[in-house]
Structures are given as C-alpha cells and as structure tokens.
Amino acid sequence: MRSGVWTSILIRGLCRADGIDAGQTDSVTGLQELFNEGGTINGLAVRINDVTLEVGVATNPNPKTVSSSFSRTDWAHVAVVFDNGALRLYDDVTNVA
C-alpha cells in the first residue's frame, strides 16, 4: 500500500466449495467469505458466492471486480494478484479471470 491506496498485493490459499450451506458437505450453495481486509474505499475481498469465486478490490476511486465459476469440492490453490491496477484470479495455476 502506498499513501493509503493499494498498489500491489498477492493473496493465496487453499479452498473448496463443499459444506458452505449450514455445514452440509453435499452442498455448494451459499456465501463463504475467504478474505476481507480494508473497506469499500481501500480494501480487498475474496468469497465464494454459490458456485462463483468473486474478488473485489477497492482502490479509491477505481474499484475492480473479477469472478469465475467455482464448484470444486476438492482442495484448490487459489491466488489473487493485484498489481498497478490489474486484477487477476488463478485457480491452481490457471488464470481464470
């Protein structure tokens, strides 16, 4: 972060879509927040919303969002890269958004 505004960040971790809805292991519906830091003016959020992996970055005054289909019930390596205005989303090593 420079002068209070995101300029570059890398977030990565393991996630899967099963068990989101009320602990049901056979469900891939619902909302699961994976990461949320900052706020609506200067922040980054990653979540699974039903079967969509969604990422949003707020960099005043230019918010960006990307999303990709995500219904994997096996563990997946997910990475988010924000670098000088470009927002990218990776599922394993594949750039999906």
C-alpha positions in Angstrom: 0.0 0.0 0.0 1.3 3.4 -0.9 -0.2 6.6 0.6 -3.2 4.6 1.9 -4.1 3.1 -1.6 -3.5 -0.5 -2.7 -0.8 -0.6 -5.5 0.0 -4.3 -5.4 -0.9 -7.3 -3.3 -0.8 -11.1 -3.6 -3.2 -13.3 -1.7 -3.1 -17.1 -1.9 -4.6 -20.0 -0.1 -6.4 -23.3 -0.3 -10.2 -23.5 -0.5 -13.0 -25.7 -1.6 -16.7 -25.2 -2.2 -18.3 -28.0 -0.3 -20.0 -27.6 3.1 -20.8 -23.9 2.6 -24.5 -24.0 3.3 -25.2 -24.7 7.0 -22.3 -27.3 7.2 -23.8 -29.5 4.6 -21.0 -31.4 3.0 -23.0 -32.2 -0.2 -23.9 -28.5 -0.8 -22.1 -26.0 -3.0 -24.5 -23.1 -2.4 -24.4 -20.2 -0.1 -21.9 -17.5 0.7 -18.4 -18.1 2.1 -16.1 -15.2 2.8 -12.5 -16.3 2.4 -10.7 -12.9 2.9 -11.8 -9.4 3.7 -9.3 -6.6 4.5 -9.9 -2.9 4.4 -13.2 -1.4 3.3 -15.2 0.0 0.5 -12.7 2.8 -0.3 -9.5 0.8 0.1 -9.9 -2.9 0.6 -9.8 -6.4 -0.9 -12.3 -9.2 -0.6 -12.4 -12.8 -1.8 -15.5 -15.0 -1.5 -17.4 -18.0 -2.9 -21.0 -17.0 -3.7 -22.9 -20.1 -4.6 -20.8 -21.5 -7.4 -18.8 -18.4 -8.2 -15.5 -17.3 -6.9 -15.6 -13.5 -6.6 -12.8 -11.0 -6.0 -13.1 -7.3 -5.5 -10.5 -4.6 -4.8 -11.4 -1.1 -3.8 -8.8 1.5 -4.8 -10.2 4.9 -4.5 -11.6 5.9 -7.0 -11.3 2.8 -9.2 -12.9 -0.4 -7.8 -12.4 -3.6 -9.8 -14.1 -7.0 -9.6 -13.4 -10.3 -11.3 -15.2 -13.7 -10.9 -15.1 -17.2 -12.2 -17.2 -20.3 -11.9 -16.1 -22.4 -8.9 -17.8 -25.5 -7.7 -14.8 -27.7 -6.8 -15.3 -29.9 -3.8 -11.6 -30.9 -3.8 -9.0 -28.6 -2.4 -7.8 -25.9 -4.8 -5.0 -23.5 -4.7 -6.5 -20.0 -5.3 -4.4 -16.9 -5.9 -5.4 -13.2 -6.3 -2.9 -10.8 -7.8 -3.5 -7.0 -7.9 -0.6 -5.1 -9.5 -0.8 -1.5 -10.6 -4.5 -1.6 -11.5 -4.6 -5.1 -13.0 -6.6 -7.7 -11.0 -6.1 -11.4 -11.8 -7.6 -14.6 -10.3 -5.9 -18.0 -10.5 -7.4 -21.4 -9.8 -4.5 -23.7 -9.3 -2.1 -22.3 -11.9 -4.7 -21.3 -14.4 -5.5 -17.6 -14.9 -9.3 -17.7 -14.8 -10.2 -14.0 -14.6 
